[in-house]
Amino acid sequence: MDERTALSLLGEAVGGAGDDAAVVDGQVLTTDMLHDRTDFPDGTTRYTAGWRSVGASLSDVAAMGADPTAAVAAYAAPAFDRDELRAFVDGATDVCERVGASYVGGDLDEHGEFTVATTALGDADAPVRRRGASPGERVCVTGTFGRSAAALRLFERGDVDRANELFRFEPRAAAGRAVAPHATAMMDSSDGLARSLHQLAEASDCGFAVEAAAVPVDDAVDAVAADAAERRELGLFFGEDFELVFTVPEDALPAVQAASPTPVSVVGRVTDSGVTIDGEPLPDRGFTHGE
C-alpha cells in the first residue's frame, strides 16, 4: 500500500481527517514524522533537522490560518550524542521562536535510524479548510518554489553550508494569519505545488487553471537546474517547500497582498473541473514519503 492509499484509508476511518491539522475546541493540532532515509540528506546538521522537522508541523498550523503556540518532538537515534542532541533542540527552539511559538519538550528513544516525530498546536477562531474554493476565484501562493530541491542538489555536490541554509525554511504563520480572513481554501505545499493543487481541487470539488510563467521559482533553482525543463520540474513537483497555496475572491486580492508579510503571487484561477497549466493537464505527482 502506498502513502496516498494509506491516507485515503485513514480519511475514511478518522472523522475530520483531510486537512493540514485537526480542529479541537478552537485549537488546531497536527503531527509529522521525518527520518534519515527520505527527509535528511547526508550533510544535514542536527540543528537543521530540529528546525525543519518542527517547522513542518508549524507549517501545517499556518496552513489553517492559525496562530502557532507550542511544539514538541520525539527524537530517536542509534545513539545519543550530547552535541547533536543540543543542536537539535536549538534548531527546534529557534524555528518556534521565529513564529512566536514555544518549544516545550518531547521524548527520547533509541532507534536504528534517526527519526523525529513532531506535534504542533495553534489557536484559530475560524480555521481555513482545504474545501471551500469556488469557480472564478484566484489561486495564490506565498514565497517561492524549488528551494528544497535546490538544497538537495547542493547536498549532493558537497555545498552543505548553503544547503543547510536553504533547508531551514520559515513557516508561513504570519502570512497564514494575514490571508485567513479572505481565504476560501488553503493548505501548505509540502507535497509540491502540483500535488497540492490536485488535493485542493479534490477537497473543494473544483478545478484550477494555472499559468507556468506566474509560478515563482526560487533563484537558488537557477544555480542548480541544467535547463528549463529541470527548472520546471523542481519548481512544480519536488515539494518540501512549505509555502501556502490558497484561493481568494478576486476582489480580496489587494487586501491579501497588502496584509501578507510574505510576497503573494497569483498563479491562476479556480475553474469547474480539471487541473491544468497553460491549458494542458498538470500531472498529479509530488513528494511521497517512502520513495
N, C-alpha and C positions, 0 to 999 in steps of 0.2 A: 504494500500500500504506500503510495507516495504522499508527500506532505499535503497537497491540495485535497486528496481524497480523505485523508485523516481529518483535516479541518472541517470538511463538509459533514463527515460523520459526527464530529463533536458539535457542530452547529445544530444538528437535528436533536442531539441528546441534551444539550445545555440551553436552557431558556435564556434569551437575551444575547447569545453569542453572535459574533459577526461584526462588531465594531472594534475600534482600536483598544477600547477599555470598557470594563463593566461599570455600570452606574448603580451605586448603592447609597440610598438616603442622602442625595445631594453631593456625593463624592464619586470620583472615578478611581478605579483600581485596575492595574494591569501587571502582567508578569512576562518575562522573557528569559530565554536560555541561550547562551553562546558558549562555544567551545573551540579548542585549538584548530581542529581539522578544517572547519568551514568558516570560522569567523576571525581568527587571529593569525595572519601570515607570519612566517619567520621574520623576526626583527621587530615585532610589536612589543613595546615595553609594557610592563605591568601597569605603569601609570596610564598609558593609553588604553589598556584593556579595562581598567577601572572606570575611566572616563566614558569609553564607548559603550560598555555593557550597561551601566546605569543610565547613560544618555539615551539608549534605545528605549527604555521604559519611560523616561521623561518625555520622549518624543511622542509616545502613544497618548500620554496625558495631554500634551499640547494639541494633538490632533482632535481632541474632543472639545477644544476651546476652554480647557480647564486651567486652573492655577495650581502648578505643582507645589506640594507641601513637604513630602518626605519620600525617601527611598531606602531600601535595604538590599543587601546582596548576600547570596550564599556562594562561598568561594571554595572550590575543590581543586586539589593539585596532587601530583605524586608525592611531593614533599613540601614542607613549609619553610621557605627562605625568608628570613626577617626583612631583608631589604625589599624583596619583591612584594611581600605582603603589605609593607608600609607604603610602597609606591602605588599599589592598587588602591588602598584606602585614600591616599592623597588624590588620585585621579577621580575616584568616585565622589569625594567631598567637593572637589573643585567644580565638577560639572553641575552638582546640585547647587552650589553657591552661584554659579553663572545664571541660573534661572530662578533664584530666590527660594530654593527648597533646602531641606536639611538631609544629610546622610546620617541615618540613625542606627546603623549596625547591620547585623546579619548572622551568618553561620559559617562554620568551617568544617571541612571534611577532607579525607584523603581519597584520591581518585586517580585512576591510571592516566587520564587525560585532563589537562587544565580546562575546567568548566566553571561557568558563572551563571547563576540564576538570580535575576533581579526582580524586584517588585517596587512600583511607584504608586503614590497616592496623590490625588489632587481634589480641589474644590471646584464645583461647577453648578451654577444656578440653572443654566439652560444648556446642557451639553449638546454638541453638534454631532449628529449621527452620520453614517455613510449614506443613508437613504434620505431623500428629500429634494434631489435635483429635478428641475423641470425644463422641458424644451424651451429654447430661447435664452436661457441664462448663459453666463460666460464661465469658462473653465479657467482657473487661475492656479499659479504655483508660487511658492516662495523660493528665493535663493537661486541656486544653480544645480545642474545635474552632472554626474560623472566624477565628482570629487573622490569618492571611494574607489572608483575604477582606476583613476589616475594614481591613487595611493598604492593600490595593488601592483601596478606596473613598476612603481618606484621601489617597492619592497623587493620585487624580483630582480631589479637592477642593482640593488645594494644601497640605494639612497634612503637609508632608514630614517634619518632625521626628518627629511622633508615628508616622507611617507607617514610617519607618526603624526606630524603636524596636520596633514590633510585628514587623517583618520579621526582626529578629535573635533568632530562636528559640534555645532551649537544647537541644542534642541530649540525648536521654534515656539517656545512657550509664550513669549511676549507677542509674537505675530499671531499665534492662535487666539489669544485673548482679544486682540485688536479686531480680527476679522469675524470672530464668533457671532457678534450681533447681526451680521449681514449674511453669513454663510448659510446655504441651504443643505449642503452635504460636505463632508471633509474627512480626510484620512492622511496618514503620512506615507511617504514614498519608499518605505524600507524594502519593498519588493521590486522597486523600479517604477519609473513613470508609466510605462506601457501597461504593466500588470495592475498598477493602482487604478488607472483609468477603466480597465475592464472590471475591477472589483467594484468601483463606484457605480459603473453603468449597471451591473447586475443588481446591486443593492437598491438602486433608485429606479430600476426598470426603464432605462433610457439609453441614449447613445451619446457619443461625443465626436465632433469633427475638429481635429487638431491640425495646426499649421506647423510644419517642421521648423521653419525659419523663426518661429516665435518661441521655441523651446530654448531656455537659457542654459547653454552648456558651459561648464566651468572652464576658466582659462587653463587650468592645470591639465585638462584633457588634450589641449593643442600641443603640449610638450611631449605627450606620450603616444598619441594616436598616429599610426602610419599613414592614414589617408582619411578622406571624408567619410568613407563607409565605416571605418572603425570608430571615428568620432561620433557618428550617429548611433552606432551600436552601444558604445559606452554611455552615452547620454540618455538613451531611451530605455535600455534593457538591463543594465548591470545591477542597478539597485543599491541599497545600503547608504543612500544619501540623506534620508530622514528629513526631507523637505515636506511642506504641506501641499496637498493637492485638494482644491475645493471649488465649489460653484457658488456664484452670487448672481442676483438680478443685475442686469446691465446698468440700471440707474444707481446701483450701490457702489459701482466701481470707484468713482472719485473718493468716496468716504473710506473705502477699504485701502486704497493706495496711499491715502494721506495718513491713515491711522497706523498702518503696519510699520514697525521699526526695521523690518527686513524687506528689501525690494520685492514687489509682487508683479509677476508677469502674466498677461492674459495670453493663453496659448490656444484657445479655441472656443467652441460653442456647444451647448447641450442640444442634442437632436433627439428624434423619436427612438431611433434604434441604431445599432452598429457602432463600432469604434474605428474611426478612420484617421489617417494622417495624409494630408494633401490629396484627399479623395480616394486613397487606397486603403484597404483593410490594414489595421495595425495589429500585428501578431500579439497574442496574449501569452507573453512569456516574461520572465524576470528572475530575480534571485529566489532560489529554493534551497532550504536547509537540507543537508544530506547529500548535496551534489558537489 
